[in-house]
């Protein structure tokens, strides 16, 4: 026995079998992008711009043409070589009804086989366009001439515009022939293309060759090596990933009407000569960062075992289309008391799906915080980070620039979000407010892109009593980063922007360091990076420098990252000495997160129809007694939606008449078992009517009243003046009518002697109901009411009048 105890105490774990392996926690079955339209999945590109490109010269924008044309007038439908929706026959873009999503009907997936819209014939140089892939945006392409094409971008879903982001593929390319592209439906009046920004391009053939060569062992197969060398001779340069290209880039007003407000569209025109024959080339507004790419990156973060100690990933909510919106928590392990003392940091990105630069900065934030660098370790030990990498997955997947699937700018919904229309904002705001109640918040920062300014800068809030409090952190960041420009920062709090994250969360949480970090789509105009486009490496470095600024602001000196070291005390003294630092930038060129509300939103009546369930189909029912369908239904949103009701003839309700004495159903063959039995001719047509006071009285037609008067000797009733039944006629008082106390609001019963004289119809003291009441044994009726009120339902032919009839009697 002692030996067994020793075995249990010392070597028990050696005899326990290992646990059954479970599915790893980082395996997700719901991370596949869902869309209402078919998509080509699996297109992944390298994560870096290898070479920095110079910004071109600035071009003065021409006045442009007055709006006199329409999109349909400049597009020859016979020359269309691509449509995103092959079933469409015009330039009009259809709206998406959202009711099926609110009924929790997720998209069925991408089972449809996608074929090229245009198939070139032999020796045909017509370009083949494609945008039906994740984040793609091109609605229509029309061939104007042999080497010129007019392109129309897809509107943000359920909007009238918001066209800025483009991303499409071109194949069947001819080598060294300049081809002109005209994108004719831009909405903004200004663009960085006139400031020297160039088009982003990715060549599939060049990069695929070098990717294959990188994975080959040159000494293994001589034949295959020769094939690779021959293929390499046809490649004119080294792999470059995404690069900046384009000649004769212009952005101008084109004279095409935009809606009914008299405004005009704008055209982006550029020329490009392809370097290879039969190449597949992608063009984009900025370097793409898709939803699938983010899901793959987050999974890679979790796969490293050591990161599981400080990085936790959880589902924040699902979007309208059913895509995941994740939230990451990054904090070093510690005791509950230690973790409770740490301050919080909230960083979010990609609320505007076309601002891909924000995802690259977020990529740099996550790379740094999940690394083994000493500064990252210090941050994890002193702060709790809540990271939301992508706030608008639906917009990212479907190629929107600014809105979600409901056609709503989510950065205008932070003040009062609706759970089912703005699910990610509703969940994010709830989480941020709960986080602020749990601990003190050091920083709340939302990452964005800007389409009209150069450099990277911030929008912040203003504290009139202590303006230095909101300006210190951006000034520290300007010292820590060569890309950040403090003079471009603005701290104005306009009323029109009070529903943005920056102002709405600041007003509710009172966190002074609440900002939006804006990165230019172009590049910088100061410092060592002046005149160069920002690359993805630059943007990731900016994300790291944002984290280092948090350390400096809390006097946690970085070890090796910044030279020379920056001290917060020195920066505060510099701010006190130089009051110009407190002056906010007044050049409020709104085109990023703080841009004015869009004129491209749908009208309210049109938008309301997109939230309603479609009218149900008419159903032919064989049941004659089927109920009429309700004309109103409430959907998941709580809206009352009127439906088109089918034409149905409302049939009168069939009332089952009951015997007044015995309460049984009265038909032709009914024989009343009670002592007093009524002839069917006496009660054939009586009805119950409701008086103004809400009481019930029995009324008869004039014909039946006369019948009762003539046939009253059939069943004689002998009563006294007080209404009490007597044995014979001798004790009866003649021509005496008794009644209850008069009450105009209550019905009174009148009882008439059998031997009384005929009642005049003009006499107001009598009623036609007296003839029926004369046949009732009053004493017996009163005893029934007093002793057993449950019998009342059998006394009334209409169930809904029982209560009023009881009160009357």
Secondary structure, DSSP 8 states (H G I E B T S, - for coil): -HHHHHHHHHSGGGSS--------TT--SS-S---SS--B------S-B-S--B----------EEEEE-HHHH--GGGEEEESSTT--SS-------HHHHTT-----S-S----S----TT----EEE--BTT-B--EEEEEETTEEEEE----TTSS------EEEEES--TT-EEEEEEEEE--S--GGGGT--EEEEEHHHHHHHHHHHT--TTT-HHHHHHHHHHHHT--S---BEEEE-EEEEEEEEEEEETTTTEEEEEEEEEEE-SSTT--EEEESS----HHHHHHHHHHHHHSGGGGGTEEEEEEEE-TTS-EEEEEEE-----HHHHHHSEEEEEEE-SSTT-HHHHHHHHHHHHHHTS--HHHHHHHHHEEEEEES-S-HHHHHTT-SS--TTS--GGG-SSS--TTTSHHHHHHHHHHHHHHHHS-EEEEEEEEEESS--SEEEE----SS-THHHHHHHHHHHHH-SSB-GGG-B----GGGTTSHHHHHHHHH--S-EEEEEEESSBBSSGGGBTBB--HHHHHHHHHHHHHHHHHHTT---SSSSSS---HHHHHHHHHH-GGGGS--------STT----TTS--HHHHHHHTS-----------TT-----SEEE-TT--EEE---------------B-TTT-SB--TT----SSS---TTTSTT-EEEE-TTS-EEEE--HHHHHHHHHTTTTT---B-TTS-B-SSSTT--TT--------TTS-------TT-----TT-TT--TTHHHHTTS-HHHHHHHHHH-GGGHHHH-SSGGGHHHHHHH-
